[in-house]
Amino acid sequence: MRLDKFLANSGIGTRKEVKAILKSGKIKVNEKIVKDGKMQIDEIKDDIKMEGEKITYKPFVYVMMNKPSGIISATEDGKHKTVVDLLCEKYKNYKVFPVGRLDIDTEGLILLTNDGILAHNLLSPKKHVDKKYYVELKEPLTSEKKKILENGIKLEENFVTKEAKVEIIEKTELKSVFITISEGKFHQVKRMFKFIGNEVLYLKRVKMGKLLLPEKLKLGEYRELTEEEMKLILD
């Protein structure tokens, strides 16, 4: 692998920034200063440092974010701020993208990565990855309407929702529920409740597969997944 590509893929900076860093003599390969980004290196065996700090090759990053309302799930947009805009340069340099989407007014758990294979596995309908949402409703949810949601709804001519799981939160006068679905159609949760004559006032994704949104992660905050969390999404 070329040295400049290694540095860029390790989050050191953009290709242009990496070129300037190399020119300044801050990079050492096996204790020798190297300024030529075209130099071929072994990303596993060679000892590569920047100003004395070892750079460990990491081709992929996995970031968990608690998405705020008003932010869109995209890499770029001409009108609105995106989830990528909220990230520091370290992660932008990896060219991460959101895994799936949350509506602009929906909050909660979203993953960002540059690992296309993982993203495909999490989004593929064949994998049936569950997504759990906390929902606040305009009207209380009756047991009869709950069964309708759980048994599947025909939202479009060629689309019937799969069986869902609905949990009524008793302490909120039946106006708050958790709903778990395995698809991710446009505005699906809102459309499901609209079908039964109700309205979603607030929506937040709290779980994706086995990965749970930590309570300590505030709106707009993000961090890399821990080793234990990585096992959950790879399991």
N, C-alpha and C positions, 0 to 999 in steps of 0.2 A: 504493500500500500504506500502511496505517496505520503510524505510527511505532512504536507499542507492539508490533504484530505483527512488524515488522522486527527490533526489538531481541530479542524472544523467540525468533524464528527464527534469530537470529544467535548464540544461546547465551549471551546476556547474563544471562538469568535467567528465572524463571517470570513469568507475567503479573502476579502480585501483587508480585514483586520488582521487575519493570520499572516498575510504577506508583510504587513508593517511590523508585527511582533517578531517575525523571523529576521527581518532586516535590522532590528534593534539588538539582535544578539541575545535575546532572552531564552532561547531554546537550546537545550543540550540533548544530544543523543549519545548515550553511553559515555557521558562526561565530556563530550566534545561539542563546542558551539557549532551549530549548523544554521546557515542562513538560506540554504537552497531548499525551497519547498518541494522540488521535484525529486528529492532524494527518496529512494525506496527504503522502507523500514519494515521490520517485523513487529506488528502491533502487540504481539503477545510476549516475545522474547526480549526485545530491545528496551533499554531503560531511557525513558524520555521525560525530561523535566523542564519546567518553566520557572525560572528564577529560583531554582533549588527545590521546587515542589513537584513530586512525581505525578505524571498524568497517566491515569488508568483508562485504557480504551473501553468505551461504553457505547456500542453502536445504537442501542435503543434506550429511550427513557419513557417512564410511565408516570404520569402526573394525575393526581386526583384533585378536582376543584369543586368547591361549593358555589355553583353559578348563581349570581344575583339576577334579579329581574332587570330587564332593560338591556341585557347583553345577549347577542345572538351566538348560536353554536356554529361558527364558521371560522375560516382562517383569515378572511378579509372581507370587508364590506364598505361600500361607499357612503352609507348613511349612518350605520350604527357601530358601536364599539363591539368587538368580538371577544370570545374567550381567550384567543391567542394574544389580543392586545393587553390583557391583564397580566400576562407572563413577563418575567424578567428576560433579559437578552440571552441568558444562559440556555433557556429552553427554546427560545425562538430560533437560536442557531441550529437546533436539531430539526427544525422544520416540522414541528409536531402539528397534529390536527385532531379535532374532537372525534371521539368514537360515538357515532350517532348524533342525535340532536335533542335539544330541549327547546321548547317554544320560547320566544323572547321574554314572555312574562312568567315563565316557569322557572323555579329555583331548584337548587339541589345538585346531586351527584352527577358529575360528568368526567369522563376520562379523556386525557390528551396523550397522544403517543406518536411516534414515527414508525411504529411496528405495524405494517399493513396486514400481516398474517393474523396477528392477535385481533386487530380491529375487525377483520372479516369474520373470524370465529365468534366474536361477541355479538355481531350484528346479523349473522346468517340465520334465516328463519328455521333452517334445519337443526340448529343448535338449541333452539327453544330457551334462550337465556331470559330468565324472569327479570322484570323491572317492577319495583315496588314504589308506590307513590302515596304521599300523605295528601289528603284532599279535604278542603273545607267547602261545604255546600250551602246553597241558598235555602234549601228545604231539607227537613229530616229524611233519612233514607228508611223506607219501610222494609220489612222482611220480604214482602212480595217483590218489590223493585230490586232488592238485593239478589234474589234468585234469578231474575231476568238478566242482570249483569253477569252473574256467574255462569249461566248456561250458554252464553254466546248471543251476540246481537248482529243482525244484518245491517251493516253501515252503508254498504254499497252493493250494487248488483252482483258483483263477483267477489265480495269480501264479507265474510262472517267472522266475527272475533272468536278466538279460541276461548275455552273455559277460563274464567278469571277467578281470583280469590278476593273476597271483600270482607274486611273486618270493621265492624262498627265500633267506634270509640265511645263507650257508654258515658263518659264523664262530660261530654260536650253536647248534651241534648240531642244526640244522634245526628248532628250536622257535620261531624268530622269522621272520616273513614280512612282506612288504608285499602288500596286496591293493587293487586299484583297481576300483571299481564305479561305475555311472552312475545307480543308483537310490538311494533313501533310505528304505526301508521300516523300520518299527519294529524295532529290535534286529537289523537285517538281517545284519550281519557275524557276530554271535554265532550267529544261527540257521543261517547257511550252514555254519559250522564244526561246529555241533552236528549238522547233518544227516549229516556224514561221520564222526561219532563222536569229535569232538575238542572241546576246551573252550578258550574265550578267557580268558586270565588277565589280560591287560592290552591296552587298545586306545587308540590315539591317532591322530587325523586329522592328517596332515602336509601335505596338499595338496588344494586345491579348484579345479578347472579348471586354469589355469596359475599360480595363486597358491600359493606355497610358504610354509609356516610358518617364519619365520627362527629359526635356532638360538639367537640372542641374546635372543629374546623368552621370558622365563621364565614358568612357570606363574602365572596370575593377572594377568600384565601385558598391557597393550593399548596400541595407538597407532593414529593415523590412517594410512590407506594413502598411500603416496607416489604421485607422478604416474606413475611407471613401473608400479607395482602396479595403479593404476587402469586403465592401458592393457591390462593383462593380463586383468582381469575384464570389460572392455568389448569386448575383441577377439572 
